[in-house]
Amino acid sequence: MWIRLRLDIGWLDLAYAILYGLLPGKREIAVQRARQSWNGQDDFLITLSVRSAFDLLLRALQLPHGSEVLFSALTVPDMVRIAEMHGLVAVPVDTDQVGNVDSNSLRRAISPRSKIVVVAHLYGGRAPLDDVFSIATENHLLVVEDCAQSYCRAGGPAEPQSDIAMFSFGPIKTATALGGAVVRVKSPALRERMAALFATDPIQSRTSFMRRVFRFAALKMISGKWFAAWTQFVVKQLGGDFDRLINSAVRGFSSANLLAQLRRQPSIPLLRLLERRWRFYDFRRIADRIQMGKYLDSCLGLHHAESHSYWIYPIFVPDPVTIRDRLRAAGFDATCQSRMTVVTVADDSRNPTSSIDCWKHILFLPWYPDLPQNAIHEMAIQIRSQAVETGPPGKA
Ligand SMILES: Cc1ncc(COP(=O)(O)O)c(C=O)c1O
């Protein structure tokens, strides 16, 4: 069984993580070294997660109650919850399959209460932002680039024009450090306000960092081909839901007391692990992933933009459940479930119809650089047996 997910971290990095958890050290030095290994600039903060960074931004902005945050419609539910916990209203902006923002939908979504637009680059792709920037400038909106799924080179990439750019190194991300994030803030005044608030937050404990390391080491152990099949069999025999089990196992924070969990500065061992990941990550893994993606594109007759880094590979098919079951029977742990959601509103006329439709037809394939070419070829055969409705369009 090719499990859907393998953590992008090796045993040596995990061993170092344990060592960092045991060694004493000075926080300022750990922060400085990590900053240097990201890109040495002074325009960013290192936070516990992207969600922590977003919460920090909203704390610093102090927007009037009822202000609107426009979200590209596919994102993780906590981003919306965080906005709501700040008394803000989340408004969806429609996107296509690859997450490109529909400019007309953005224009329609804007009201006098709109203050921020958050655009998530999805699946390893980069959504073009030219229209977003010009509409945002006309309407005095802050542009937040959510790059949680698109890290693919040292220090980036992000658009220089965006007001905020956020990168995640959470458990399922490229070059994971099992946590941590970078938030680049263009305005020095806003950055200083955020830094001042951040400095008052408690520091993540070493114990909680170590617990994470052991949890994810266990998860890594069971993600091998045979162990995964055996685990899935046992879970099924016990009447459990394997999809739900995996999704909750990789969850970074529990839903209770979310803000309290987010408002933590990264611990020294986490900062050291981030430094290590940024300094030594083998970017050939991303090059391999891109090659795999292009190969599967050619097998399925699909096309992705040149800049795509294929963090994950979703397909859009008329009947995802049938293909999922067929793939599972052939030993591929495909899933229709994901930690993302479509942002919706009570007023149905403002709902993002295209994103809702994509979400009904999405299927995520097992995807990591360790998949051999013959496994990808076999997946393509299984998928082709039911026609691909429409592949991700190949816009740049
Ligand atoms: C689009 C998007 N935004 C935000 C996040 C949250 O990132 P973090 O786990 O660092 O809070 C994720 C995590 O999967 C994501 O995919």
The ligand as a MOL file (V3000), in Angstrom:
LIG
                    3D

  0  0  0     0  0            999 V3000
M  V30 BEGIN CTAB
M  V30 COUNTS 16 16 0 0 0
M  V30 BEGIN ATOM
M  V30 1 C -3.3690 26.9930 2.5700 0
M  V30 2 C -2.9450 26.8150 3.9920 0
M  V30 3 N -2.9520 27.8800 4.8170 0
M  V30 4 C -2.5660 27.7780 6.1020 0
M  V30 5 C -2.1590 26.5720 6.6290 0
M  V30 6 C -1.7730 26.4880 8.0750 0
M  V30 7 O -0.3780 26.3130 8.2200 0
M  V30 8 P 0.1930 26.0070 9.6690 0
M  V30 9 O 0.0050 24.5530 9.9320 0
M  V30 10 O 1.6430 26.4200 9.5940 0
M  V30 11 O -0.5890 26.8530 10.6010 0
M  V30 12 C -2.1240 25.4480 5.8180 0
M  V30 13 C -1.7210 24.1450 6.3650 0
M  V30 14 O -1.9050 23.0990 5.7830 0
M  V30 15 C -2.5230 25.5670 4.4540 0
M  V30 16 O -2.5170 24.5080 3.6330 0
M  V30 END ATOM
M  V30 BEGIN BOND
M  V30 1 1 1 2
M  V30 2 1 2 3
M  V30 3 2 2 15
M  V30 4 2 3 4
M  V30 5 1 4 5
M  V30 6 1 5 6
M  V30 7 2 5 12
M  V30 8 1 6 7
M  V30 9 1 7 8
M  V30 10 2 8 9
M  V30 11 1 8 10
M  V30 12 1 8 11
M  V30 13 1 12 13
M  V30 14 1 12 15
M  V30 15 2 13 14
M  V30 16 1 15 16
M  V30 END BOND
M  V30 END CTAB
M  END
